[in-house]
């Protein structure tokens, strides 16, 4: 296990060097960005603790890719893999937990530790021999595949919504809706094989609009129960609900465009920074979405005519 963690550290250093950054400088840059991000959101919004937990879950989700975990199981066996995944999730959560404790948000730091541990265990207990049905057609493969990996997160989100109504905590309901959007963001974090893009009889513009249309349609389907319940519970908060709904759609659109702006390579360090900044300051998406849309069209032009 120690050797595996050391290997992951060396691989991270190698990636930073490929980007032209010395590892020590990259880690200092990440630390500074993290501290700045943390201070900013806690000063600007009362929803900071919810955003914080969501952001930690986003990074944890990137470690839960099925092929990666299957490889780990073959290499280390079930028992060691569970320990590795728990340690990985806790290490990712650690900076967020420390800052939450610093802000005296002990409850949410505990929730984050619990979720990080449970998600690592669920990943290996959910080794099912049947195909989980989805409420989606076969066309949006991102949602079909993604839903089967993360279906339990929707049960958590809907349960949190019910709890928010029962205890009169509207903010917890907002967090539940954001959890739905954060989950759908994972579906676009990995690029598909080039053949599956080339196979579309569309130009880049038509392809991107079809992807966005599908994402908005099915994320609406998943978020609608929470939105409706919260709207019935407190109709006067319709403006706030609408803002968070629009922000969720905008981040999802950004994620799709950022994916294809770098296609066929994976989501990179720079795009992650843009995502962090966009979460801190959503109006920036007004500029980033057109920018990445143009980059995506150029990147896809070699495959789509």
N, C-alpha and C positions, 0 to 999 in steps of 0.2 A: 504493500500500500504506500509506503514511504517513497519507494522508487517511482511509483506511478505519479504521485503528486510532484516529485522533483522533475519528472518528464514534462508534466503540464506547464510547470514554471519555465522550463527551458524553451518549450514551444511558444509560449507567450512572448518571451524575450526575442525569439527569432522573428515573430510576426512584427514586433515593434521595429526591429532592425530593417525588415523589408519595407516598412513605411518610412524609413530614413530617420528614425528616432532612436537615440540611445535609451536602453531600458530604464536606467535610473531616472532620466529626464521624463520618460513617458509615465512612470509611476508617480513622480512628483506632480506632473501635469494632471493626471487622473485624480490624485488626492486633492489638488487645488480646485479642480472642477467639481468634485463631489462635495467639498466643504462649501464652495460658493453656491452650488445648487441647493444644498440643504438649508443654508441660512436664508437664501432667497425665498424658497417656498414657505418656510415657517414664518417669515416676516410678512408675506404677501397674502396668504390665504389660510382660512381656518380648516381647510380640507387637506392641509399638508400631511398629516399623519396617514390619511387614506392614500394619497398620491405616493407617499413613501413606500407603503406596503406593496402597492401595485407595481411600482418600479422595481422593487426587489424581486417580486414574483416574475416579472418580465425576464430578468437575467437568469433566474432559476429555471424558467421554462426553456431557455436556450440549451440547457444541459440535459434536457429530457428527450432528446431526439432518439427515436426507436432504434435506428441502426447503430448509433453510438452505444446505447445501453446493451444491445444484443452482443456487440463486440466485447464490451466489458464483462458480460456474463460468461462468454466463451473463454475469456482470458483468465478471469479471477474466480469464477464460480459464484453462486447465488449469495452465500453468506458475506463474502468479502465485498461484493458489489454493493450490497445494501449499506455496508459501513462506508464505502467510498462515496456513494451518492449522498448519504446523510452529511458526511464531512464536507463535501463539495457545496451542498446547499447551505450549510451553516456558515461556511467561509464566505460565500457570496452575501449572505444575510448580515454578517458580522458588522460591517461599517454602518449599515442602516440601523441595526439594533443598538449599537453604541450611541449613535446620535439621538435615537428615540429615548434612550435612558437619560442622556444629557438633557433632553427637553422634558424629562419627567413623564414621558408617555409610556409608563411601565406596562400598562395593559396591552398596548399595540406592539411593543417589543416582544412581549410574550406570545401574542397571536402570530407574529411573523416567525418566531422560532418554531412554534407548533406547526404552522403551515409548511415551513421548509422541511421539517422532519416527516410530516405526513405525506407530502408530495413525493419524497424520495421513496418511502415505503409503498405507496400506492402504485408507483411505477412498476414494481415487481410483483405485487400481489394481483394486479389486474392482468394476469397472463391467461386470457380467456380463449377458449377453443371455438367460439362462435363469433360471427360478425355482428357488431353492435349496430342496430338500425339507426339511421339518421333521418331527420326531417327534411333533408335536402335531396335535390335531384343529383344525377351523376355528373352533370356539367361542371359545377364548381368543386373540382377535386380537392382544393385547399380546405373547404369546409367539411367535406365528407371525411377526409383523412384526419383533419384537425379535430373535428368533433369526437371522433372515436378515441383520440388520445386524451382529450381534456373534458369529456362529458361531465365528470364529477364536479368540475369547477362551476358549472351552471347550476347544479343542485346547491352548491355552497352559496352562490350569488342569490338564488331565489329564497333560500333559507334566511340569509342575511336581510333580505327585503321584508320577509315576514316578521323577523325579530325587530327591525327598525320601526315597523308599524306598531307592534305590540308594546314597545318601550317608549314610543314617541320620539325616536331619534331619526329625524329626516336625513341628516348627513350620512348615517349608516346606509340608508337606501341609495343615496347618490354613489357611495362607495361601491355598492353592489352592482349598479349599472356600469360604473367604470371598470369593474372587474370583468364584466362581459366583453367590453371593448378591448381591454388589455389581453384577454384570452384570444380574441380573433386576430390581434396583431401577430401572435405567434405563427399563425397559419401562413404568413407571407415572409417569414424570416429566412427560409431556405429556398434557393432557386431550383426549379425543376430542370430535367434534362432538356437540352436544346431542341431535341426532336419534337417534344410536345408543344413547343412554341412554333417551330417551323411548320408543323402540321396544320396550323390555323390558316384558313383562306381569307385573311384580313390584312389590311395595312396596319402599321404601328398604332395610328390614332384609333382605329376601330377596335383593335385588340385591347388597348389600355382602357377605353371606355367600357368595353364589355366586362373586363375584370373589375373595374370600379363599380359598375352597375350591379354585378353579382354580389360583391362584397357588401355594398350598402343594403341591398335587398335582404340578404340572409342575416346580417348583423342586426338589422331592424327587427327581423323575426325573433331573434334571441333576446334583444333588449326590450321589446314591446311589453311583455308581462310586467317587468319592473317599472317601466315608464308609466304604464296605465295605472298600476296600483298606487304609485306615489302621487300621481295626478289626482286620483280619486281621494286619497288621504288628505292632501293639502293643495287644492286647486290654485291658491294664491301664489304657490311657488312655481307656476308654469313657466315663468321667464327664466328662472334659474335652471329648471329641468331642461328647457329648450337649449340653453347655452351649453350645458354639459353634453347634451345629445349631439349638437353640432360639432363640438370639440372632439367627441369620440369618432364621428364620421370623418372629420378632417384628418385626424391622426391615422385612421385606417387608410385613407386615400394616400396620405404621405408615405405610409409604409409600402404600399403597392408600387408607387412611383419610384421610391428609393430602391426597392428590390430590382426593378428592371433598369434603373439608371446605371447599375453596376453589373448587369447581367452579361455573361453567365457566372460571374464571381459572386461570392457571398456578401451579405451585409457587412460593410467594413467599419473601421474605427471612426472615420469622419462622419459617416451616416449616423452612427450611434450617438455621437456628440450632438448632431443636429436634432436627433430625436429627444435627447435630454433637454436641450434648449427649448424645443417646441412645447414640451410638457410644462416647463417653467413659464413660458410666455407663448400661449397658443396663437395670438395674432400674427406671430412670425410665419405661421403656415401660409398666410396670404401671399408671401413672397416665395417660400420654399416649394410650395406645390407647383406653381408654374415653372420654376427653375428645374425641378426634377422631372416634370412632365416633358420638357424639351430634351433633357438628357436621355430620358427613356426612349423617346421617339428615335433619336439618333442611334442609340445602342441597339434597338430592335430592327433598324432598317436593313441590316445585313441578313436577317432571317425572314422578315416579313416585307412583302412588296405591295 
